[in-house]
Amino acid sequence: QVLESCVAAAGYSVGEFAALVFAGALDFAEALYAVKVRAEAMQRASEAVPSGMLSVIGRREANYKFACLEARKHCESLGIENPVCEISNYLFPDSRVLAGHVQALEFLQENARKYYFTRTKMLPVSGAFHTRLMEPAVEPLAEVLKSIEIQKPLICVYSNVDSKKYMHSKHIQKLLVKQVVSPVLWEQTMHSVYERKQGTEFPYTYEVGPGKQLGAVLKKCNVKAWRQYNHVDVSEDEEPAET
């Protein structure tokens, strides 16, 4: 019943492939292959430059773009050419993930109070995903997406790149590539998905997969929509213990 009445899907970063498989736009096996190529290409790109991602919660006065600009200037003073430090994920009001050169992120942590950051935390990842440091991963992913069949989704799927609905297969092909080097507009996507006239009921929302992070983000973006939220765990059956 839930599956039959589903009207929209969205996936965070690599989860967008799962959303497109669910919507009938991608074949599961082909999507899995594309994800493998994407992951390997992004890993290679991340090994080229010491980079990372910094989760930030800021006060209302926080200006993330200005903070990133000053972090880039700091990197230039260290002799780093074309330094990268930019917003890579919009999570919820007052929360962003900043990504780029490690030296830029360390500078932001050290100067957190100046930029009105109340909490900063380095994420356990090896690279600055969703920034231009991932440029080397663009071509391998573009090639594999040209080789697989992409259908028009059967239900609305929202893109991380612009928080709008995918329109057709070429659109999907183009934006899945762009997503690698573009910020994930998750907060904006939540507004797009749940925008409705006042008094209209909110739909049931299901987060499928390990963890409930997206549910927590939804609560911060739209508490009324979150009241209809459910989590569906998809963990593997545990292996029987060896005797």
Phi, psi and chi 1 to 4 in degrees:
 res  aa     phi    psi   chi1   chi2   chi3   chi4
   1 GLN       -  -46.5  178.2   61.4   41.5      -
   2 VAL   -61.3  -45.5  167.4      -      -      -
   3 LEU   -64.2  -41.8  -67.0  177.2      -      -
   4 GLU   -66.1  -32.0  -75.5  164.5   14.8      -
   5 SER   -98.0    6.5   58.4      -      -      -
   6 CYS   -65.9  135.2 -175.2      -      -      -
   7 VAL  -113.9  -20.4  -68.4      -      -      -
   8 ALA  -154.0  155.8      -      -      -      -
   9 ALA  -143.9  153.1      -      -      -      -
  10 ALA  -152.3  150.6      -      -      -      -
  11 GLY  -135.5  142.4      -      -      -      -
  12 TYR   -87.1  117.7 -175.1   91.6      -      -
  13 SER    57.7 -116.8 -170.2      -      -      -
  14 VAL   -63.6  -22.0   71.9      -      -      -
  15 GLY   -62.7  -16.4      -      -      -      -
  16 GLU   -63.6  -32.2 -159.0  158.7  -83.9      -
  17 PHE   -64.2  -41.8  -74.9   84.7      -      -
  18 ALA   -63.2  -40.8      -      -      -      -
  19 ALA   -62.8  -38.6      -      -      -      -
  20 LEU   -73.0  -33.5  -72.6  161.9      -      -
  21 VAL   -65.0  -46.6  168.3      -      -      -
  22 PHE   -57.8  -37.3  174.3   75.9      -      -
  23 ALA   -84.3    2.9      -      -      -      -
  24 GLY    80.7   10.7      -      -      -      -
  25 ALA   -83.9  -31.7      -      -      -      -
  26 LEU  -123.5  144.7  -65.2  176.3      -      -
  27 ASP   -74.8  140.4  169.5   74.6      -      -
  28 PHE   -57.8  -49.9  176.1   70.1      -      -
  29 ALA   -64.6  -40.8      -      -      -      -
  30 GLU   -68.1  -38.3  -71.2 -174.0  -32.0      -
  31 ALA   -64.1  -39.6      -      -      -      -
  32 LEU   -62.0  -41.0 -145.5   50.8      -      -
  33 TYR   -65.5  -42.9  176.7   61.6      -      -
  34 ALA   -62.1  -40.4      -      -      -      -
  35 VAL   -64.1  -38.8  164.8      -      -      -
  36 LYS   -63.1  -47.8  177.8  177.7 -179.2  -76.7
  37 VAL   -60.8  -43.8  169.0      -      -      -
  38 ARG   -60.3  -47.5  176.7 -174.5 -176.6  -88.2
  39 ALA   -62.9  -45.0      -      -      -      -
  40 GLU   -65.6  -40.0  -72.1  168.2   -7.0      -
  41 ALA   -68.2  -39.2      -      -      -      -
  42 MET   -68.6  -35.6  -72.7  170.9   84.1      -
  43 GLN   -64.1  -45.0 -177.9   58.4   34.5      -
  44 ARG   -60.6  -42.2  -79.0 -164.9  -58.9  -84.4
  45 ALA   -63.6  -38.8      -      -      -      -
  46 SER   -71.4  -23.8   68.8      -      -      -
  47 GLU   -76.8  -16.8  -75.8  162.2    7.6      -
  48 ALA   -73.5  -29.4      -      -      -      -
  49 VAL  -138.7  134.5  174.9      -      -      -
  50 PRO   -66.3  106.5  -14.2   27.8      -      -
  51 SER  -144.2  170.7   57.0      -      -      -
  52 GLY  -169.3 -165.4      -      -      -      -
  53 MET  -135.9  139.1  -57.4  179.1   84.2      -
  54 LEU  -123.3  118.1 -178.1   73.0      -      -
  55 SER   -82.6  131.6  176.0      -      -      -
  56 VAL  -130.2  134.5  175.2      -      -      -
  57 ILE  -113.7  126.0  -68.0 -178.9      -      -
  58 GLY  -121.3  161.7      -      -      -      -
  59 ARG   -76.1  171.7  -72.6  176.7   22.5 -156.5
  60 ARG   -55.5  -33.3  -74.8  -71.9  154.0   91.5
  61 GLU   -76.6  -10.1  -51.5   94.4  -56.9      -
  62 ALA   -59.6  132.4      -      -      -      -
  63 ASN  -118.0   96.3 -177.1  -28.5      -      -
  64 TYR   -66.4  -37.9  -58.5   95.5      -      -
  65 LYS   -67.2  -39.4  -70.9 -172.9  175.4  169.6
  66 PHE   -65.6  -43.4  174.6   68.1      -      -
  67 ALA   -59.0  -42.5      -      -      -      -
  68 CYS   -64.3  -39.2  -73.5      -      -      -
  69 LEU   -60.7  -46.2  174.4   67.2      -      -
  70 GLU   -67.1  -34.2  -65.1 -138.7  -42.6      -
  71 ALA   -66.8  -37.0      -      -      -      -
  72 ARG   -66.2  -40.5  -70.0 -163.5  -62.7  -87.0
  73 LYS   -61.9  -39.9  -77.6 -177.4 -179.4  166.3
  74 HIS   -60.1  -43.5  167.3   72.7      -      -
  75 CYS   -62.7  -40.9  -74.7      -      -      -
  76 GLU   -61.7  -36.5  -77.7  169.4   -2.7      -
  77 SER   -67.4  -20.3   75.3      -      -      -
  78 LEU   -89.0   -2.6  -60.4  175.1      -      -
  79 GLY    92.4   12.5      -      -      -      -
  80 ILE   -83.8  123.1  -63.3  168.1      -      -
  81 GLU   -84.3  142.6  -74.9 -177.2   30.9      -
  82 ASN    46.7   54.2  -65.4  -37.3      -      -
  83 PRO   -65.3  151.1   23.9  -31.5      -      -
  84 VAL  -116.5  130.9  171.5      -      -      -
  85 CYS  -158.9  112.1 -176.7      -      -      -
  86 GLU  -152.5  168.1   52.7 -158.9   59.2      -
  87 ILE   -72.9  125.1  -61.0  170.4      -      -
  88 SER  -109.1  -20.6   63.0      -      -      -
  89 ASN  -145.1  128.5  -55.1   76.1      -      -
  90 TYR   -98.3  110.9  -68.8   79.8      -      -
  91 LEU   -93.9  -62.6  -65.4  175.7      -      -
  92 PHE  -155.5  170.4   52.8   85.2      -      -
  93 PRO   -51.5  131.7  -26.8   34.4      -      -
  94 ASP    71.9   14.9  -51.5  -37.7      -      -
  95 SER  -137.8  128.3  178.5      -      -      -
  96 ARG  -138.7  157.8  -54.3  -81.8 -178.7  -89.2
  97 VAL  -109.3  126.4  176.9      -      -      -
  98 LEU  -104.2  143.1  -51.3  178.8      -      -
  99 ALA  -140.2  152.8      -      -      -      -
 100 GLY   156.3 -155.3      -      -      -      -
 101 HIS   -59.2  141.1  -78.0   79.8      -      -
 102 VAL   -55.3  -40.6  165.3      -      -      -
 103 GLN   -62.3  -34.4  -64.6   88.9  -24.7      -
 104 ALA   -68.2  -41.8      -      -      -      -
 105 LEU   -69.0  -37.6  -55.8 -179.2      -      -
 106 GLU   -64.3  -40.2  -73.8  168.6   -8.9      -
 107 PHE   -59.8  -42.2  170.3   82.4      -      -
 108 LEU   -67.1  -37.9  -69.2  175.4      -      -
 109 GLN   -64.2  -43.1  -79.5 -165.4  -62.5      -
 110 GLU   -67.0  -29.1  -75.6  159.5   20.7      -
 111 ASN  -110.9   26.0  -65.6  -81.0      -      -
 112 ALA   -53.8  -43.0      -      -      -      -
 113 ARG   -64.5  -37.8  -74.3 -177.8   67.3  177.0
 114 LYS   -59.1  -35.3  177.3 -174.2  174.6 -175.7
 115 TYR   -97.2   10.4  -59.1  115.4      -      -
 116 TYR    63.4   33.2  -57.6  103.6      -      -
 117 PHE   -87.7  123.7  -63.2  164.5      -      -
 118 THR   -88.2  -24.1   52.2      -      -      -
 119 ARG  -150.0  135.4 -154.1  177.7   87.6 -151.5
 120 THR  -131.8  142.7   60.9      -      -      -
 121 LYS  -149.1  123.4 -175.3 -174.2  172.5 -164.2
 122 MET   -68.4  134.5  -73.2  -65.8  -76.1      -
 123 LEU   -86.9  147.4  -62.8 -179.7      -      -
 124 PRO   -79.0   60.7   29.1  -31.6      -      -
 125 VAL  -126.5  161.8  -64.6      -      -      -
 126 SER   -96.5   -3.0   59.2      -      -      -
 127 GLY  -153.0  172.9      -      -      -      -
 128 ALA   -92.1   77.8      -      -      -      -
 129 PHE   -68.4  151.1  -55.5  132.8      -      -
 130 HIS    63.1   34.3  -56.0  -68.5      -      -
 131 THR  -134.2  175.4   71.2      -      -      -
 132 ARG   -69.8   -8.3   62.7 -178.1  171.5   81.8
 133 LEU   -67.7  -13.7  -73.3  175.8      -      -
 134 MET   -91.5    6.9  -70.5  -65.8  115.0      -
 135 GLU   -48.9  -41.0 -156.3   72.5   58.6      -
 136 PRO   -62.2  -18.4  -20.6   31.1      -      -
 137 ALA   -84.8  -11.4      -      -      -      -
 138 VAL   -63.3  -51.1  163.4      -      -      -
 139 GLU   -62.9  -48.8 -157.9   47.0   50.1      -
 140 PRO   -57.9  -40.2  -22.5   30.6      -      -
 141 LEU   -69.7  -40.9 -178.5   58.3      -      -
 142 ALA   -59.1  -41.9      -      -      -      -
 143 GLU   -62.6  -47.1  -77.0  -55.6  -51.6      -
 144 VAL   -68.3  -34.9   76.8      -      -      -
 145 LEU   -71.1  -25.5  -73.0  172.3      -      -
 146 LYS   -69.7  -28.3  -85.7 -178.5 -156.1  158.5
 147 SER   -88.2   -9.1   72.1      -      -      -
 148 ILE  -111.1  155.6   67.2  179.4      -      -
 149 GLU   -83.8  128.9 -157.5  176.9  -22.1      -
 150 ILE  -120.2  126.4  -56.6  175.3      -      -
 151 GLN  -100.4  166.1  -49.4  -79.1   -8.8      -
 152 LYS   -71.3  131.9 -170.7  176.1  178.7 -149.4
 153 PRO   -60.5  146.1  -14.6   25.1      -      -
 154 LEU   -78.5  -24.0  -60.2  170.4      -      -
 155 ILE  -129.0  169.3   57.1  170.4      -      -
 156 CYS   -65.7  130.4  -63.3      -      -      -
 157 VAL  -123.1  131.2  179.7      -      -      -
 158 TYR   -97.1  136.9  -69.8   80.9      -      -
 159 SER   -86.5  139.7  164.0      -      -      -
 160 ASN   -63.2  -29.9  -73.8 -177.1      -      -
 161 VAL   -70.1  -43.4  171.4      -      -      -
 162 ASP  -129.3    4.4   60.3    7.2      -      -
 163 SER    61.7   20.0   74.0      -      -      -
 164 LYS  -111.1  169.5  -66.4  178.0 -179.9  152.7
 165 LYS   -72.8  141.2  -62.7  170.4 -169.3  171.3
 166 TYR   -67.4  138.9  -81.2  117.4      -      -
 167 MET   -97.6  -42.0  -55.9  -50.1  -70.0      -
 168 HIS  -157.5  176.6   47.8   74.8      -      -
 169 SER   -62.7  -39.8   56.9      -      -      -
 170 LYS   -64.0  -35.9  -85.5  -87.7  179.3  -83.0
 171 HIS   -62.4  -44.0 -166.6 -149.7      -      -
 172 ILE   -62.8  -48.3  -67.5  169.2      -      -
 173 GLN   -56.7  -45.6 -173.1 -176.4  -33.3      -
 174 LYS   -67.9  -46.8 -176.0  179.6  158.3 -167.2
 175 LEU   -76.1  -29.1  -68.5 -169.1      -      -
 176 LEU   -63.6  -33.0  -80.3 -180.0      -      -
 177 VAL   -72.8  -46.5  174.0      -      -      -
 178 LYS   -61.9  -30.9 -158.4  174.9  172.3 -171.6
 179 GLN   -57.4  -32.5 -168.7 -132.7   59.6      -
 180 VAL   -60.9  -33.2  171.2      -      -      -
 181 VAL  -113.7   10.9  -70.9      -      -      -
 182 SER  -117.6  150.8  -56.6      -      -      -
 183 PRO   -64.6  148.0   16.8  -25.4      -      -
 184 VAL   -82.6  113.1  173.2      -      -      -
 185 LEU   -88.7   65.4  -55.1 -173.5      -      -
 186 TRP   -73.1  -42.6 -166.7 -105.8      -      -
 187 GLU   -59.5  -44.2 -178.4 -174.2  -21.2      -
 188 GLN   -65.0  -36.4  -64.6   87.3  -30.7      -
 189 THR   -64.0  -40.9  -60.5      -      -      -
 190 MET   -59.9  -38.9  -68.2  -61.4   90.6      -
 191 HIS   -67.7  -39.6  -65.4  -43.4      -      -
 192 SER   -64.3  -45.6  -63.8      -      -      -
 193 VAL   -64.6  -41.6  171.2      -      -      -
 194 TYR  -101.5    8.8  -63.9  103.1      -      -
 195 GLU   -66.6  124.8 -169.8  179.9   17.2      -
 196 ARG  -158.4  162.6   57.1 -140.0  -27.1  103.0
 197 LYS   -64.3  148.9  -72.5 -163.4 -174.6   93.1
 198 GLN   -59.1  137.8 -134.0  175.0  -16.1      -
 199 GLY    92.1  -14.8      -      -      -      -
 200 THR   -76.3  136.7  -47.3      -      -      -
 201 GLU   -68.8  149.7  -80.6 -169.0   23.7      -
 202 PHE   -87.2  147.2  -77.0   95.3      -      -
 203 PRO   -76.3  167.4   30.1  -34.7      -      -
 204 TYR   -72.9  139.7  -73.6  103.8      -      -
 205 THR  -120.3  133.0  -63.1      -      -      -
 206 TYR  -121.4  125.5  -64.8   88.9      -      -
 207 GLU   -98.5  117.9  178.2  176.7   -0.3      -
 208 VAL  -105.8  121.5 -177.5      -      -      -
 209 GLY   134.7 -179.7      -      -      -      -
 210 PRO   -72.6  141.1   25.2  -30.3      -      -
 211 GLY    79.9  163.6      -      -      -      -
 212 LYS  -124.6   29.3  -59.5  178.5 -176.7  178.5
 213 GLN   -62.2  -40.4  -67.7   94.0  -30.7      -
 214 LEU   -69.6  -29.9  -63.0 -179.4      -      -
 215 GLY   -65.4  -42.2      -      -      -      -
 216 ALA   -63.0  -38.2      -      -      -      -
 217 VAL   -67.4  -42.6  169.4      -      -      -
 218 LEU   -59.3  -40.6  174.9   58.9      -      -
 219 LYS   -59.5  -38.9 -171.7  177.0 -176.6 -179.0
 220 LYS   -73.0  -30.1  -58.3  -93.0 -169.5 -171.0
 221 CYS   -84.7  -38.9  -70.3      -      -      -
 222 ASN  -157.8   93.1 -170.8  -33.3      -      -
 223 VAL   -66.2  -30.6   73.8      -      -      -
 224 LYS   -67.3  -42.6  -73.8 -177.1  179.0  172.7
 225 ALA   -65.5  -37.3      -      -      -      -
 226 TRP   -62.8  -27.6  173.3   79.0      -      -
 227 ARG   -62.2  -20.8  -72.1 -169.5 -173.4  122.1
 228 GLN  -102.6   19.8  -54.8  -83.3   44.1      -
 229 TYR   -88.3  141.3  161.6   87.4      -      -
 230 ASN  -135.7  150.8  -65.2  -82.9      -      -
 231 HIS  -110.3  135.0  175.9 -112.2      -      -
 232 VAL  -117.3  112.6 -179.4      -      -      -
 233 ASP   -81.8  142.5 -159.3   -4.1      -      -
 234 VAL  -124.6   29.7  -69.9      -      -      -
 235 SER   -65.4  148.2   57.1      -      -      -
 236 GLU   -65.2  153.5  -66.4  -76.0  -38.9      -
 237 ASP   -62.4  137.0  -69.4  -27.0      -      -
 238 GLU   -67.4  141.9  -73.9 -177.1   15.1      -
 239 GLU   -66.8  140.0  -67.5  -72.6  -43.9      -
 240 PRO   -64.1  140.2   16.8  -25.2      -      -
 241 ALA   -65.0  138.8      -      -      -      -
 242 GLU   -74.6  138.8  -73.0 -174.5   22.1      -
 243 THR  -100.7      -   49.5      -      -      -
